[in-house]
Amino acid sequence: MSKKIEGIAASDGIGIAKAYLLVDPDLSFEKHSVSDVNAEVQRIHGSFDASIAELKQIQARAKSSLGDEEVAVFDAHIAMLSDPDMIKQIEDEIKNDKVNAEQALTDVTTNFAETLAAMKDNKYMQERAADVKDVAKRALSHLLGKELPNLASINSPVIIVAHEITPSDTSQMNKKYIKGMITDMGGRTSHSAIMSRTLEIPAVVGSETATSEISNGDQLILDGLNGVAIVAPSQEEVNDYEQKAKHFAAQRVEWAKLVDAPSVSKDGKEFEIAANIGTPADMDDVHKAGADAVGLFRTEFLYMDSDALPTEDQQFNAYKTVAESMNGKPVVIRTMDIGGDKPLPYLPLPEEMNPFLGYRAIRISLDRQNIFRTQLRALIRASKYGQIRIMFPMIATLDEFRKAKKVFMEEKQNLQKDDPKIGDNIKLGIMIEIPAAAIFADQFAKEVDFFSIGTNDLIQYSFAADRGNDAVSYLYQPLNPALLRLIKHVIDSAHAEGKIAAMCGEMAGDQRALPLLLGMGLDEYSMSASSILRSRSQMRDLTTGECAAIVDEVLAKCQTADEVEKLVNERLGNE
């Protein structure tokens, strides 16, 4: 009898193959005292050197199948192995405690990993703990003379089952043989999840029980579309999923034909389907997907990938690169959204009980205007090279927008002393992610140039439910009628003043939500690049008038998210 294991859908696709349990060699060791501490220090250096050489080889092989951003993770791993602070801590433990190299390595790296994992309000930093563990495991394997699994040697179809898959594991996967992967740990933003999407390998992560419920050699179906694995499926289930896999592969081929096509509804109305990016390195994926715009450039990654505040010129070059790359298409750049789940080690912020509700984003920018003004100057200078729109995050009151606009105007006027008219083409907008701003959208619309609805936080704040907390994850309800009413009010408010209404949260790329958003008249849908062609294809099958009628019916009749989904499916014939 088959059984289902549920997790997080991390990479689209369906795989059917035998399970390959990814098991590390026995890396256990005994702690013992040493008399020759210098010899142990040399062993550490030798293991780090060997690990660096190995990582460079893996990186070189990976460059043929992965993009620059994905391969850059190995630079981070090499940097960890070259970190003088970590090396010194290991050396000090060997010398002071006279312990063997294995023990000192494990103690220090475990401490690093636990510190990162303890950052409960910072998903990004939590997931970097996996990188520290990966590096430590590689160095330990060299100390013990044990070889780590080599996924590159797999030569028959398998689905990888692991507690956690490291970036170096993923980079060795040959998608000819690796038909999918499922893990106990991980989230959609982990490096391995990102790499699996780049390689187009179906993936389910965060299942919690995969390794305990699946045995090596078990027949598996992996459904990366819905986040499900089926162990020991019946022949009927296999036949069903083989058809689904063929259908999905055929869909992908059809979607690829839409790279240069306009984003239009079935009745010929044009919209924008845009891409969310974090760095200029993401632009390759944006162009491959044929994005109509960059709907969200998350500039905080320029700050997070640096050891100090990025300079005006560093920022200018990043913004200029993206603006030029888009050849006149709109680029919406969000000002620094630091704080909450994105702290900066070099920018100490106060300890807070509720950082998501605290000192973050525009609140920091208005308080520490030297940082804000530097960013605005870089953005204004870059506007000469493309259609840049500036968006302020976490705006709660009209007064905050007015203050931010005033700072922008001051910096623009200063730059215009030497370069008249620079920045005159920039549009200023806000993210609608705080319910107070959404409710007051009719007044905001009189003063801003555009809205972009950030549904990730808007849902979190509307339902008072931390989106990173599994215990309340059931409250992440993009189809809840209360939220839909709020979104419609924002869109209607923008249109009443002749302004653009966009969306840049995960909901923009949600296939269930697209008919409703289209029916509300949302102008721009910004999402991960990998979702663009699928959404463009779906949009071409929808008629705006029919979708508008569905919205009216949903808001008049439905009281729960399930009722909304059921009604939409019925009206569109999806059931």
Secondary structure, DSSP 8 states (H G I E B T S, - for coil): --EEEE-EEEE--EEEEEEEE-----------B-S-HHHHHHHHHHHHHHHHHHHHHHHHHHTTTS-HHHHHHHHHHHHHHT-HHHHHHHHHHHHHH-B-HHHHHHHHHHHHHHHHHT-TT-HHHHHHHHHHHHHHHHHHHHHHT-----GGG--S-EEEEES---HHHHHT--TTTEEEEEESS--TTSHHHHHHHHHT--EEE--SSHHHH--TT-EEEEETTTTEEEES--HHHHHHHHHHHHHHHHHHHHHHTTTTS--B-TT--B-EEEEEESSGGGHHHHHHTT-S-EEEEETHHHHHTSSS---HHHHHHHHHHHHHHTTTSEEEEE----BTTB-BTTB-----S-GGGSS-THHHHHHSHHHHHHHHHHHHHHGGGSEEEEEESS--SHHHHHHHHHHHHHHHHHHHTTSTTTTTT-EEEEEE-SHHHHHTHHHHTTT-SEEEE-HHHHHHHHTT--TT-GGGGGG--TT-HHHHHHHHHHHHHHHHTT-EEEE-SGGGG-TTTHHHHHHHT--EEEE-GGGHHHHHHHHTT--HHHHHHHHHHHHHH--SHHHHHHHHHHHHT--
